[in-house]
């Protein structure tokens, strides 16, 4: 059943009152079921093990006293169940009100299974003593009824603890769990007591008392008793251990979701002992994984997914390696004039639209944006991941960008420079603060060509070496480019041949 949580404004989610009422009804049904089963078990116990009891004036007295016992249990149930329901409703008021419990309310809720069980066991003890005195047989009658009451009370506690798990999840949300609390050993020992020790005690108690003729303990009757107690023990063991296995399976299923990449998973904390600590520990682990994934996503957005992946897989070191790359530098035309005529918010919005197009086009071609420089962006192909066709990728991106940028609402003009050559790609800075970047004459040439391209109708200039590198892999991209003459690049003594989109 879905459970709501009380929001900050104090409004009530309808799931909580429904859950509270369902819990109270369930407790009453469990009490009636276990006590009824106990009364039936007591009758079967006496009828099979002591079929010829010599009590008082005879069997008629036994029958009368059996009615007295039934009436006692009936009165106990009629009185105890409503009283427990009233106390339970009072203890679960915070659930109905849709708010977090106070410390006292939390412990009151967590102690409900034990309180209800003690109440039921007191009734069974009273029945055992009363019926034993009426029949003048405290050995067999009191022992038998007390044994049945102990079994029923223990079974009731196990069922109630399982029944209260949804409420415990609400009560323990955000609570600190005690480290000293242990529950698995207690449940296993309770299961052993009910499934193994009690059946042995029942069979061993058969010869007790004043019965001289034990001929009624035939092989068939003992076989029937043994099979019945074994089956009952199996049911009790399943009820006791089931609470442990179910909570462990919940964590295991949640772990499978995490393995599949789903980190939006939460296991309700439903107990105070080791199982609750396991559930809380799993939630803390998943929260840590969520934060790590969030950091990875932010890191990837800051430096690029390939750079982030490499940094996470290999311990980063200062310095780098020399490799052949293609640099694409894109710069807006007349952005200073645009900034003077618009508010800072409008300028930032226009830049974000522009950079969104640049990032999309470059990433679709397999490159990454190394850095933003005001209204310009440096894009790299061939680093940090090796790309034999890095020149082709850069040329395709450069040919697409003017059309894509012109389609923006502000329709800005751009200048794009593309250059290929050797450069050093690596981490630059200090051990405390560094960034992954590409340094070399190739980057400088791309930047200079972007300024020169602003005066060209094509808005794009690429070096001859870029076309040669692209043609060496596949000449298909080169067909879409033509010679654009020569340009004297600042810092170079000789002009360089440039190419423009055909």
Secondary structure, DSSP 8 states (H G I E B T S, - for coil): -------TT----HHHHHHHHHHHHHHHHHHHHHHHHHHHHHHHHHHHH-TT---TTSHHHHHHHHHHHHHHHHHHHHHHHHHHHHHHHHHTHHHHTTS---HHHHHHHHTHHHHHHHHHHHHHHHHHHHHHHHTT-IIIIIHHHHHHHHHHHHHHHHHHHHHTHHHHHHHTTT----TT---HHHHHHHHHIIIIIHHHHHHHTTT-SS----TTS-HHHHHHHHHHHHHHHHHHHHHHHHHHHHHHHHHHHHHHHHHTT----------SSHHHHHHHHHHHHHHHHHHHHHHHHHHHHHH-HHHHHHHHHS---BEEEEEEEEEEEEEESSHHHHHHTS-HHHHHHHHHHHHHHHHHHHHHTT-EEEEEETTEEEEEESSSS--TTHHHHHHHHHHHHHHHHHTSTT---EEEEEEEEEEEEEEEE-SSSEEEEEESHHHHHHHHHHHHHTTSSS-EEEEHHHHHHHHHH-TTGGGGEEEEEEE--TT-SS-EEEEEE-
